Amino acid sequence: MDLSLLVIQMLNGLQLGLLLFLVASGLTLVFGILDFVNLAHGALYMLGAFFCATLTFALGNFLLAVFVSIPIMAAVGWVLERVLARPLYARDHLDHVLGTFGAILVIDTLVHLIWGPEGIQVPLPDYLEGQVPLWGDVVVPTFRLLIIGAGLGAAGLLFWLVNYTRLGMLIRAGASNRTMVSALGINIEMLFALVFALGAALAGLAGMLIAPITEASIGMGNNIIITAFVVIIVGGIGSMKGAFIAALLIGLIDTLGRSFLDDIFKFAMSTEAAETSAPAVSAMLIYIIMAAVLAFRPQGLFPPKVR
Amino acid sequence: MKRILSMALAATMLTTPAMAATVKIGFVTTLTTGAAVIGKDMENAVNLAMDHLDGMAGDTKLEVVFGDDQFAPEAGKQVTDKLVKQDDVDVVAGYIWSHVLLASRKSVLDAGKILISANAGPSQIAGKLCSENFFSTSWQNDQTPMAMGEVLNQQGVKSLYIMAPNYAAGKNMVAGVERTFQGEVKGKDLTKWGADAQLDFSAELAKAKASGAEGIFVFYPGAAAGAFIKQYHQAGLKDTMPLYSVFTVDALSLPRLQAADFESVVGSRVTQQWDPSLDNAANKKFVDDFKAKYGGYPSFYAAQSYDAIMLIASAVEAVGGDMSDQDAFRAAIKAADFDSVRGDFAFGTNNMPVQNFYLREVVADADGNWTTKVVATVYENHVDSYAAECSMN
């Protein structure tokens, strides 16, 4: 293990963590403020990827497609809140799970009908295809740096929005005491719809950013949603700061586990045993962390102050 | 309403005697999740085979019932049980995934039916778990990477980094290339697989690069292929660490890579037991009609599925549609008296095909579409490494 590899893997972990944050932030907002369990959040991530992929081919430019897709995703979130979430607010969490799980199946099938089963490869412009040299012969792919930049940018914007704007104040107030906010004459339905749309736009953005690396494919959201739930549980449900720190933590642990666990295991066991067990253990690592957090600090690492 | 009902009833009564002369084939593949792209290709090939046969094997009507394994062993076993028990099919074919086949095989074999793999070839089923009722129209998993190992030796590659998904076939692929490759293996990664497979390979590619190996060998079938190849190029490894792959660059990933303009995949080399350019009448008809009907090249998955249906049809015809004498039917399958798209076709002692393996290169065809062509024959009439472990010897 050498230093430059470690640095590269930290950057890879940071990139994964920021993507997770984009998904988890919306999830934690909706869960924390609306008290609504939205399993279909991953479907929004997938829709973002598919809209962006289609628009990339239509407009001929990936970055342009991202800027057009973000408001589309917000609109999709808005509609989803109206038709799916609003009738379920008054019900209990099990109904939320059932309703949004149904939504996953419906959206997956719609995507299958519209775009076919094969998924879409998203081409990048040439200036994003290359690598950026850090020092010596250490390079990182340009696009991964862009993801890190976009993730940090979105996180900064969100931080500003939540902490320094009137809307953010209402969001925080809503998270603390919903009834009081509506009693003060705030249009709580409008606030909820805005929060849902914001979450959809963020999840969609994550999908758009991952699409050129993997591809836009059916079911891609079901994969990340589980990890996103791990993030918000570790971070503390409803906490933006918790989601940010936990996302980076999970991203780093997952990446570093995949990179170095077999080398570490080789100290303790035979090469063959290490090669067999390391992939299994590294796939479990984040769940082990979650189990530990639930055992010793069930409210999460950074729970919101008032619930 | 009443009239419709009575008509339906009459129709059922009319068709019932004819049903007795129908041979039912269950075909299990992946029709949902991202891997449905493979399943769709196989489904297309099966339908094309049925078109070519006019739905008949001699005087016997053939019927295919598709089943979706959802890319998961438990779902695959469930749908296999349904085909065997509820639909009462005579033969079960298909199976993309080794772990799905391993989970489902008992359901078919215990019911005393014939099982034909159109893709998966886990080592167990070729060796210790071989059965007189199991046949394959594909290959044993190790064979294709073994051929690639030979190619690497011939090209003088001294060290290799290996990446594959962490499931039955992935492990077989790694074992296969390690068996024949004579250089040093600098490192290997087995990544998470299944419906929630890992598709972001940043950490593994960084490790591969740091290992300083002269080449990288990968096995990433289906949707993972495009993802891997893109990240491989984005990581800038193309010039320092050439890509050697099996079941990754195929007729499914190439059109999408072309749409996204991944020029650099042209010229890359892969090993396979079949190619659209193989020169025989059956293959020409298959490839031309497939392209005419579905607008693209068939993949090797499609070729193997087409062969599976043709094999079954040949055996059904040989026994005159009489499925009651299973020994005769099994013998007719084993005889493999049909026109395979890979040319001559024969089964070995363990009922795996004994066949050639070719080195293929990615080229643009006359219309500018990316496809593959055969550049060399690596193995002739190759027998898999597990045949000796099979008790049918």
Chai-1 contact restraints between the chains, C-beta under 6 A:
chainA,res_idxA,chainB,res_idxB,connection_type,confidence,min_distance_angstrom,max_distance_angstrom,comment,restraint_id
A,L5,B,A210,contact,1.0,0.0,6.0,A-B,restraint_1
A,I8,B,A206,contact,1.0,0.0,6.0,A-B,restraint_2
A,Q9,B,A203,contact,1.0,0.0,6.0,A-B,restraint_3
A,Q9,B,A206,contact,1.0,0.0,6.0,A-B,restraint_4
A,N12,B,S202,contact,1.0,0.0,6.0,A-B,restraint_5
A,N12,B,A203,contact,1.0,0.0,6.0,A-B,restraint_6
A,P117,B,A36,contact,1.0,0.0,6.0,A-B,restraint_7
A,P117,B,V37,contact,1.0,0.0,6.0,A-B,restraint_8
A,P117,B,K40,contact,1.0,0.0,6.0,A-B,restraint_9
A,E118,B,V37,contact,1.0,0.0,6.0,A-B,restraint_10
A,G119,B,G34,contact,1.0,0.0,6.0,A-B,restraint_11
A,G119,B,A223,contact,1.0,0.0,6.0,A-B,restraint_12
A,Q121,B,G226,contact,1.0,0.0,6.0,A-B,restraint_13
A,Q121,B,R256,contact,1.0,0.0,6.0,A-B,restraint_14
A,Q121,B,A260,contact,1.0,0.0,6.0,A-B,restraint_15
A,P123,B,A260,contact,1.0,0.0,6.0,A-B,restraint_16
A,P123,B,D261,contact,1.0,0.0,6.0,A-B,restraint_17
A,Q131,B,G236,contact,1.0,0.0,6.0,A-B,restraint_18
A,P141,B,Q234,contact,1.0,0.0,6.0,A-B,restraint_19
A,P141,B,A235,contact,1.0,0.0,6.0,A-B,restraint_20
A,F143,B,Q234,contact,1.0,0.0,6.0,A-B,restraint_21
A,T214,B,L199,contact,1.0,0.0,6.0,A-B,restraint_22
A,T214,B,A227,contact,1.0,0.0,6.0,A-B,restraint_23
A,E215,B,G226,contact,1.0,0.0,6.0,A-B,restraint_24
A,E215,B,A227,contact,1.0,0.0,6.0,A-B,restraint_25
A,S217,B,G34,contact,1.0,0.0,6.0,A-B,restraint_26
A,S217,B,A223,contact,1.0,0.0,6.0,A-B,restraint_27
A,I218,B,G34,contact,1.0,0.0,6.0,A-B,restraint_28
A,G219,B,T33,contact,1.0,0.0,6.0,A-B,restraint_29
A,G219,B,G34,contact,1.0,0.0,6.0,A-B,restraint_30
A,N223,B,D196,contact,1.0,0.0,6.0,A-B,restraint_31
A,T255,B,A203,contact,1.0,0.0,6.0,A-B,restraint_32
A,R258,B,A203,contact,1.0,0.0,6.0,A-B,restraint_33
A,S259,B,A203,contact,1.0,0.0,6.0,A-B,restraint_34
A,S259,B,K207,contact,1.0,0.0,6.0,A-B,restraint_35
A,P279,B,N166,contact,1.0,0.0,6.0,A-B,restraint_36
A,P279,B,L190,contact,1.0,0.0,6.0,A-B,restraint_37
A,A283,B,K192,contact,1.0,0.0,6.0,A-B,restraint_38
